[in-house]
Amino acid sequence: MARTPRLGPYICGIDAALDVVSGKWKGLILWELHAHGVRRFAELRRALPGVSEKMLTQHLRQMEEDELIHRTVYAEVPPKVEYTLTEAGAALNEALLPLGEWGRDRIRRSRLEVVADPHTSVSATA
């Protein structure tokens, strides 16, 4: 089932930006690919506790359509697929850094619970 491409009309730049990053997992996918460069599907799934296979697949497809990530398929058995950020994805990730800082401040200020980073066993607020 093809989805409608995101073509606006938009009210402002924030509207256009949030249109491509909407959804709980897209920002986290951007962060994961920024932090590690190249990720396979299973690596992304392990790094994002709670994401379903269906939701991760949907978000990856949308992000590829929105030219935020690049999907490389290798002709191997079993199939090997890798995901990386495009220039647009890296730029969006950089634009989200102040939002991440605002979120970390909110976590500290409100003493909210944080999931440990699955890669380091260290809190995400560190």
TORVOMI-54564 format. One record per residue (C-alpha): residue in one letter; residue number from 1; x, y, z. Coordinates in steps of 0.05 Angstrom, whole numbers. Layout:
N
<atom><r>A</r><k>NUM</k><xx>X</xx><yy>Y</yy><zz>Z</zz></atom>
...
This chain:
126
<atom><r>M</r><k>1</k><xx>0</xx><yy>0</yy><zz>0</zz></atom>
<atom><r>A</r><k>2</k><xx>32</xx><yy>65</yy><zz>-23</zz></atom>
<atom><r>R</r><k>3</k><xx>27</xx><yy>125</yy><zz>23</zz></atom>
<atom><r>T</r><k>4</k><xx>15</xx><yy>197</yy><zz>3</zz></atom>
<atom><r>P</r><k>5</k><xx>81</xx><yy>233</yy><zz>-3</zz></atom>
<atom><r>R</r><k>6</k><xx>93</xx><yy>292</yy><zz>43</zz></atom>
<atom><r>L</r><k>7</k><xx>84</xx><yy>352</yy><zz>-2</zz></atom>
<atom><r>G</r><k>8</k><xx>50</xx><yy>404</yy><zz>41</zz></atom>
<atom><r>P</r><k>9</k><xx>21</xx><yy>455</yy><zz>40</zz></atom>
<atom><r>Y</r><k>10</k><xx>57</xx><yy>474</yy><zz>104</zz></atom>
<atom><r>I</r><k>11</k><xx>44</xx><yy>531</yy><zz>152</zz></atom>
<atom><r>C</r><k>12</k><xx>117</xx><yy>541</yy><zz>169</zz></atom>
<atom><r>G</r><k>13</k><xx>185</xx><yy>507</yy><zz>169</zz></atom>
<atom><r>I</r><k>14</k><xx>171</xx><yy>472</yy><zz>235</zz></atom>
<atom><r>D</r><k>15</k><xx>108</xx><yy>442</yy><zz>205</zz></atom>
<atom><r>A</r><k>16</k><xx>149</xx><yy>415</yy><zz>146</zz></atom>
<atom><r>A</r><k>17</k><xx>204</xx><yy>388</yy><zz>191</zz></atom>
<atom><r>L</r><k>18</k><xx>156</xx><yy>354</yy><zz>240</zz></atom>
<atom><r>D</r><k>19</k><xx>120</xx><yy>322</yy><zz>181</zz></atom>
<atom><r>V</r><k>20</k><xx>182</xx><yy>280</yy><zz>165</zz></atom>
<atom><r>V</r><k>21</k><xx>203</xx><yy>266</yy><zz>236</zz></atom>
<atom><r>S</r><k>22</k><xx>134</xx><yy>251</yy><zz>266</zz></atom>
<atom><r>G</r><k>23</k><xx>128</xx><yy>186</yy><zz>303</zz></atom>
<atom><r>K</r><k>24</k><xx>161</xx><yy>161</yy><zz>366</zz></atom>
<atom><r>W</r><k>25</k><xx>217</xx><yy>122</yy><zz>332</zz></atom>
<atom><r>K</r><k>26</k><xx>242</xx><yy>167</yy><zz>275</zz></atom>
<atom><r>G</r><k>27</k><xx>283</xx><yy>213</yy><zz>319</zz></atom>
<atom><r>L</r><k>28</k><xx>313</xx><yy>153</yy><zz>354</zz></atom>
<atom><r>I</r><k>29</k><xx>330</xx><yy>120</yy><zz>287</zz></atom>
<atom><r>L</r><k>30</k><xx>365</xx><yy>185</yy><zz>266</zz></atom>
<atom><r>W</r><k>31</k><xx>404</xx><yy>186</yy><zz>332</zz></atom>
<atom><r>E</r><k>32</k><xx>424</xx><yy>113</yy><zz>326</zz></atom>
<atom><r>L</r><k>33</k><xx>448</xx><yy>120</yy><zz>254</zz></atom>
<atom><r>H</r><k>34</k><xx>485</xx><yy>184</yy><zz>272</zz></atom>
<atom><r>A</r><k>35</k><xx>519</xx><yy>150</yy><zz>331</zz></atom>
<atom><r>H</r><k>36</k><xx>539</xx><yy>87</yy><zz>294</zz></atom>
<atom><r>G</r><k>37</k><xx>542</xx><yy>105</yy><zz>220</zz></atom>
<atom><r>V</r><k>38</k><xx>517</xx><yy>40</yy><zz>190</zz></atom>
<atom><r>R</r><k>39</k><xx>464</xx><yy>-4</yy><zz>221</zz></atom>
<atom><r>R</r><k>40</k><xx>428</xx><yy>-67</yy><zz>198</zz></atom>
<atom><r>F</r><k>41</k><xx>354</xx><yy>-78</yy><zz>214</zz></atom>
<atom><r>A</r><k>42</k><xx>367</xx><yy>-126</yy><zz>272</zz></atom>
<atom><r>E</r><k>43</k><xx>417</xx><yy>-77</yy><zz>303</zz></atom>
<atom><r>L</r><k>44</k><xx>366</xx><yy>-21</yy><zz>299</zz></atom>
<atom><r>R</r><k>45</k><xx>313</xx><yy>-65</yy><zz>330</zz></atom>
<atom><r>R</r><k>46</k><xx>358</xx><yy>-85</yy><zz>388</zz></atom>
<atom><r>A</r><k>47</k><xx>378</xx><yy>-12</yy><zz>400</zz></atom>
<atom><r>L</r><k>48</k><xx>305</xx><yy>11</yy><zz>404</zz></atom>
<atom><r>P</r><k>49</k><xx>272</xx><yy>-28</yy><zz>460</zz></atom>
<atom><r>G</r><k>50</k><xx>197</xx><yy>-32</yy><zz>450</zz></atom>
<atom><r>V</r><k>51</k><xx>195</xx><yy>-20</yy><zz>374</zz></atom>
<atom><r>S</r><k>52</k><xx>158</xx><yy>-73</yy><zz>336</zz></atom>
<atom><r>E</r><k>53</k><xx>185</xx><yy>-102</yy><zz>272</zz></atom>
<atom><r>K</r><k>54</k><xx>125</xx><yy>-74</yy><zz>234</zz></atom>
<atom><r>M</r><k>55</k><xx>134</xx><yy>-3</yy><zz>262</zz></atom>
<atom><r>L</r><k>56</k><xx>209</xx><yy>-3</yy><zz>249</zz></atom>
<atom><r>T</r><k>57</k><xx>197</xx><yy>-26</yy><zz>178</zz></atom>
<atom><r>Q</r><k>58</k><xx>145</xx><yy>28</yy><zz>167</zz></atom>
<atom><r>H</r><k>59</k><xx>189</xx><yy>83</yy><zz>195</zz></atom>
<atom><r>L</r><k>60</k><xx>250</xx><yy>61</yy><zz>155</zz></atom>
<atom><r>R</r><k>61</k><xx>209</xx><yy>60</yy><zz>91</zz></atom>
<atom><r>Q</r><k>62</k><xx>181</xx><yy>129</yy><zz>104</zz></atom>
<atom><r>M</r><k>63</k><xx>250</xx><yy>156</yy><zz>122</zz></atom>
<atom><r>E</r><k>64</k><xx>278</xx><yy>127</yy><zz>58</zz></atom>
<atom><r>E</r><k>65</k><xx>221</xx><yy>159</yy><zz>17</zz></atom>
<atom><r>D</r><k>66</k><xx>235</xx><yy>225</yy><zz>52</zz></atom>
<atom><r>E</r><k>67</k><xx>309</xx><yy>218</yy><zz>34</zz></atom>
<atom><r>L</r><k>68</k><xx>332</xx><yy>218</yy><zz>107</zz></atom>
<atom><r>I</r><k>69</k><xx>365</xx><yy>150</yy><zz>103</zz></atom>
<atom><r>H</r><k>70</k><xx>397</xx><yy>107</yy><zz>50</zz></atom>
<atom><r>R</r><k>71</k><xx>382</xx><yy>33</yy><zz>45</zz></atom>
<atom><r>T</r><k>72</k><xx>436</xx><yy>-12</yy><zz>14</zz></atom>
<atom><r>V</r><k>73</k><xx>417</xx><yy>-83</yy><zz>-5</zz></atom>
<atom><r>Y</r><k>74</k><xx>473</xx><yy>-132</yy><zz>-17</zz></atom>
<atom><r>A</r><k>75</k><xx>463</xx><yy>-192</yy><zz>-63</zz></atom>
<atom><r>E</r><k>76</k><xx>478</xx><yy>-245</yy><zz>-10</zz></atom>
<atom><r>V</r><k>77</k><xx>443</xx><yy>-304</yy><zz>21</zz></atom>
<atom><r>P</r><k>78</k><xx>415</xx><yy>-290</yy><zz>70</zz></atom>
<atom><r>P</r><k>79</k><xx>400</xx><yy>-219</yy><zz>46</zz></atom>
<atom><r>K</r><k>80</k><xx>441</xx><yy>-164</yy><zz>78</zz></atom>
<atom><r>V</r><k>81</k><xx>411</xx><yy>-94</yy><zz>84</zz></atom>
<atom><r>E</r><k>82</k><xx>446</xx><yy>-34</yy><zz>115</zz></atom>
<atom><r>Y</r><k>83</k><xx>419</xx><yy>35</yy><zz>132</zz></atom>
<atom><r>T</r><k>84</k><xx>458</xx><yy>100</yy><zz>135</zz></atom>
<atom><r>L</r><k>85</k><xx>440</xx><yy>174</yy><zz>141</zz></atom>
<atom><r>T</r><k>86</k><xx>437</xx><yy>216</yy><zz>79</zz></atom>
<atom><r>E</r><k>87</k><xx>461</xx><yy>289</yy><zz>80</zz></atom>
<atom><r>A</r><k>88</k><xx>389</xx><yy>310</yy><zz>93</zz></atom>
<atom><r>G</r><k>89</k><xx>383</xx><yy>260</yy><zz>150</zz></atom>
<atom><r>A</r><k>90</k><xx>448</xx><yy>284</yy><zz>181</zz></atom>
<atom><r>A</r><k>91</k><xx>425</xx><yy>356</yy><zz>175</zz></atom>
<atom><r>L</r><k>92</k><xx>359</xx><yy>340</yy><zz>208</zz></atom>
<atom><r>N</r><k>93</k><xx>394</xx><yy>303</yy><zz>264</zz></atom>
<atom><r>E</r><k>94</k><xx>438</xx><yy>365</yy><zz>276</zz></atom>
<atom><r>A</r><k>95</k><xx>376</xx><yy>409</yy><zz>276</zz></atom>
<atom><r>L</r><k>96</k><xx>345</xx><yy>363</yy><zz>330</zz></atom>
<atom><r>L</r><k>97</k><xx>405</xx><yy>371</yy><zz>377</zz></atom>
<atom><r>P</r><k>98</k><xx>375</xx><yy>432</yy><zz>413</zz></atom>
<atom><r>L</r><k>99</k><xx>310</xx><yy>394</yy><zz>421</zz></atom>
<atom><r>G</r><k>100</k><xx>349</xx><yy>337</yy><zz>453</zz></atom>
<atom><r>E</r><k>101</k><xx>382</xx><yy>385</yy><zz>501</zz></atom>
<atom><r>W</r><k>102</k><xx>314</xx><yy>413</yy><zz>519</zz></atom>
<atom><r>G</r><k>103</k><xx>290</xx><yy>342</yy><zz>532</zz></atom>
<atom><r>R</r><k>104</k><xx>351</xx><yy>326</yy><zz>576</zz></atom>
<atom><r>D</r><k>105</k><xx>337</xx><yy>389</yy><zz>616</zz></atom>
<atom><r>R</r><k>106</k><xx>264</xx><yy>368</yy><zz>624</zz></atom>
<atom><r>I</r><k>107</k><xx>286</xx><yy>299</yy><zz>648</zz></atom>
<atom><r>R</r><k>108</k><xx>332</xx><yy>330</yy><zz>701</zz></atom>
<atom><r>R</r><k>109</k><xx>283</xx><yy>384</yy><zz>721</zz></atom>
<atom><r>S</r><k>110</k><xx>224</xx><yy>337</yy><zz>729</zz></atom>
<atom><r>R</r><k>111</k><xx>266</xx><yy>277</yy><zz>753</zz></atom>
<atom><r>L</r><k>112</k><xx>237</xx><yy>233</yy><zz>699</zz></atom>
<atom><r>E</r><k>113</k><xx>257</xx><yy>160</yy><zz>689</zz></atom>
<atom><r>V</r><k>114</k><xx>306</xx><yy>144</yy><zz>633</zz></atom>
<atom><r>V</r><k>115</k><xx>320</xx><yy>78</yy><zz>598</zz></atom>
<atom><r>A</r><k>116</k><xx>393</xx><yy>58</yy><zz>601</zz></atom>
<atom><r>D</r><k>117</k><xx>432</xx><yy>63</yy><zz>536</zz></atom>
<atom><r>P</r><k>118</k><xx>433</xx><yy>-8</yy><zz>509</zz></atom>
<atom><r>H</r><k>119</k><xx>503</xx><yy>3</yy><zz>481</zz></atom>
<atom><r>T</r><k>120</k><xx>537</xx><yy>27</yy><zz>544</zz></atom>
<atom><r>S</r><k>121</k><xx>491</xx><yy>10</yy><zz>602</zz></atom>
<atom><r>V</r><k>122</k><xx>495</xx><yy>84</yy><zz>619</zz></atom>
<atom><r>S</r><k>123</k><xx>436</xx><yy>131</yy><zz>628</zz></atom>
<atom><r>A</r><k>124</k><xx>417</xx><yy>170</yy><zz>566</zz></atom>
<atom><r>T</r><k>125</k><xx>422</xx><yy>235</yy><zz>606</zz></atom>
<atom><r>A</r><k>126</k><xx>496</xx><yy>225</yy><zz>619</zz></atom>
